[in-house]
Amino acid sequence: MKKFFKVALLSLLLILPTSVFAKEKEIVTLGKDLTSAQREEILRELNPSDDAKIIEVTNKEEYEYLGDVLSSREIGNKAISSAIVKYTGKGINVELSPNIVGVSENSYRNAMTTAGVENAYVYVTAPGRVTGTAALTGILKSYEEVTGEKIPEDVKKVANEEVVVQTQLAKDVGDEKTNDVINVVKSEMASKMPQSKEEVRAIIDSVDSQYNIGLSESSKEGLTTLFNNMKNADIDWKKVANKVGEYSKKANEFLNSPEGEKAVQDTKNFIERFIDFIVSLFK
């Protein structure tokens, strides 16, 4: 029995990325413009381990990735959003402090999936109420720090854009429907690989019609621009599709529970049709 456990442990070590073991697995990202008092307050809240590495995010970096999709008023002139990222080997899990009032957990998770981030627990906070749109910059920097791999700049930019678009769309149709739309469209993108913006728009229109979402014209335009930019970015679509498949499997397990069956009935089978659609892509 002891020999079995030794072999199992050795196998586990061999299949895990060696770069993760070579560097810190817990990263704290702090806004560069936090005051000394705010910095101490945030660190107390995050409560990092003694060997956690601290990196900083500047306002310039926020403009670099968000300047094309947000106004200077929305971005502001100070970097204060902060987070702790723990690389756990247990999928992507996101929690937000009450001070993050704009971006949802789903938005961060989906954008992280787009950027290729895996197996991370993230807690995002700030010293005051903020939308949270700038926090993804630090999260992606932390992943590069841990893995030693650079995320392509165009992928980082489009992942930040995804956070903004998903947050705006949630105001139109709600967070859960928005999350489903984003993942269905990602699956369609991975499956069909559209070659033009018109083909991307056709996917958006089809998903909207098939699932009776009721997207506004401005929402459709925003999604079309986002996914057209994704089409042109160096995204690992196979990896994204696999992650969407994992999420659909978890949702399918929920549907088979009594709570899930009630949820399906309450939402007029929207989730069930979504799961059937995703599953069909992987048959």
N, C-alpha and C positions, 0 to 999 in steps of 0.2 A: 504493500500500500504506500509506504514512504517513497519507494522508487517511482511509483506512478505519479505522485505529486511532484516529485523533482522533475520528471520528464515533462509533465504538463506545464510547470512553471517555466522551464527552459523554452518550450514551444511558444508560450505566450510572449516571452521576452523577444524571441526571434521575429515574431510577426508584427510587433509594435514598432513604429518608426523610431530609429535609433536617435534621431535628432531631438525627439521629445525628451529622452532620458538625458541627453547631453546638456540641456539647458533648463532653466527654471520652468516649472509647470504651472506656476501661479504668477500672473502679471497684474499690476495695478497701473491703470492709465489715468493720469491727472491732467486737468486743464492747466495750461501754462500760466494763465492769468488769475489763478486762485490766490487770494491773500494768504499770508502765513496762518492766520487764524482759521480760514476756510479749509486750507490744506490739512491742518491738524484735525479739524472736525470731520472731514471726509475720510481720513485715514482711520479715525476711531470707528466710524460707521462701517467701513469696509473690513476692518479687522484682519489685515493680511497676515500670513505666516511670516516668521522672521527671515526666511530666505526668499520671500517674494521679491521680484524685481519691479522697480517703479520706472515707468516711462512717461513722457509728457507729450501733450498734443497742443499745437499752436493754433492761433486764430488764422494764420496764413494757410495752414494745412486744411482747415475747415473750408476756407474760400476755394482752395484748389479743387476740392471734391464736390462742393455744393454751390459754387458760384454761378453755375449755369442753370440751376433749377430753383434757387432761392434768392430773394433780394438781399441787399446788404443790411436792411433793417431786420430781416428775419434771421440772418446769420449772426448779426451783432459784431462787436469789435473786441470781444473777450472770449477766450476759450476756458470754460469752467466745468463742462460736463465731464464726469469721471466714471470709472468702472473698475471692477475686479473681474478677471477672467481666469477660471480654473479649468485646466485641461484634464478631463475626467475619464475619457473613454466610454462615456455613456450617452452619446448623442448631444444635441444642442438643447440647452435649457436656459431660459431667460427670465429674470425677475427684475422688476423696476421699483424704485423708491417712489413714494407719493409725489415727489418733486418732478418726476418725469410725466408731463401731462399731455403730450402730443402723440408720441410714437408708442405703438403697442408691442407686446412681446412677440406677436406673430411677425410684425414688420422687421424687427431685428433678426429673428430666426431665418426668415426667408432671404433677407439680404446676405446673411452670413453663408447660407447655402449657395447662393449665387457666386459668392467670392471663393467658395471651396473650403470654408472653415468647417472643421469637424470636431465632435466630441469636446464641447466647451460648455461650462456653466458660466453665465454672465449675470452680473448684478450692476445695474446702471443707476447713478444718482447724481445729484448736483446740490450746491449749497442753497439754492432757491428754486422756484418753479420755472422750469424750462421745457421746451418741446421735446428735447432729446435727439433732434435730428443730427447733431454733430458728434454724438457719442460713438457712432460706428467707426469713425476714423481711428480712434484709439483702439477699438476692438480688433480691427484688421492689422494695426501695427503690432499688437500683442501676438497675433498668430504668426506674423513674420518673425518676430523675436524668438518665439518658442521653436518653430520648425526650421528656421534658417533659410526659408524659401521666400522669395519675393512674389507677392501677388501682382500680376500685371496691372499697370496704372489704369488702363481702360476698364479693367474689371472692377477695381476699387471705385472708380468714378461711377460706373453704372450701378454698383451695389448701393452707393450712397443715394443715387437718384431713385432707386427702387424704394428706399425708406421714405423718401419724400412723396412719391407718387402713391404708395400704398396708404400713407397717412392721410393724404388728401382724399383718396377714394373712399376711405372708411367713413368720412363725413357724409358721403353720398349714399352708400348702401350698407354701412355698418362693418365692423371689424371682421366678423366671422365670414360673411359673404365675400368680403374683399380677399381674405386669406384663401378661400376656395377658388376664386377667380384667378388669382395670381398663380396658384399651383396647377390649375387646369391648363391655363395658357402656357405655362412652362412645359408641361407634358406635351402639348401640341407642338410647341416650338422644337422640342427635342425629337419628336417623331417626324415632323414634316420639313423642318429646316427651311423656312420660307426664304426666298431669294430677294424679295423686294419689300418696300414699306407697304405696298398695296396688299401683298399676301399676308403680312403681319396684321393689317387692319381686318382682312377677311377672317382671320382666326379670332380676333377680338369680337367681331360681329357675330360669328357663329356661336361662340361660348355664351355671349349675352343672350342670344335668341334661344339656344338650346336649354339654358337653365333659367330663363325668364328673370334675369337679374334686374333689368331696367336701368342700364347705365345711361347717364346723360352723354350728350355729344362731347362735352369737354372732358369727361372721364375717359371716353373712348379714345379721344385724341391723345390724352396723357399716357394711356396704356400703350397706344400704338407707337408713340415716340420712344417710350421706355424700352419696349421689346425690340424695336428696330435698332436701338443703340446696343441692346444685349446681343442681337444678331451679329453685329459688327465687332463685338468685343471678343476677347480670347477666353471665352467661358468653356469649361469642361461640361458640355451638355449631357454626356452620359452619366457623369457624377451627379448632376442636378436631377436628372430623371430618376436615378436610383434613390435619391433622398426623398423625392416626392412619392415614390413607390413605398418607401418605409413609412411615411406619414399616413398613406392610404391604408396600409396594413393595420396600423394602430387604430385608425378610425373604424376600420371594418370590425375589429375586435370589440370596439365600443358599441357598434351597431347591433351586435349579437347579444348584448346585455339588455336587461329589462329597461335600464335608463336610456340606452341607445335607441331601443324600439320606440319608446315614447318620444324621444327627440326627433326621430324620423317622421313620426306622425305629426308632431307639432310644426315641423318645418315643411310639410307637404312633400316629403320624400326628396328634398333638394340634396341632402347629404348622400342618400342612397344612390341617386343617379350619378353624383360626383364620384363615388367609390367605384361604381360599375364602369364608368368611363375610364378611370385611371387603371383599373385592373385589366380592362380590355387592351390597353396599350402594351402590356407586358406578357400577353398570351403568345 
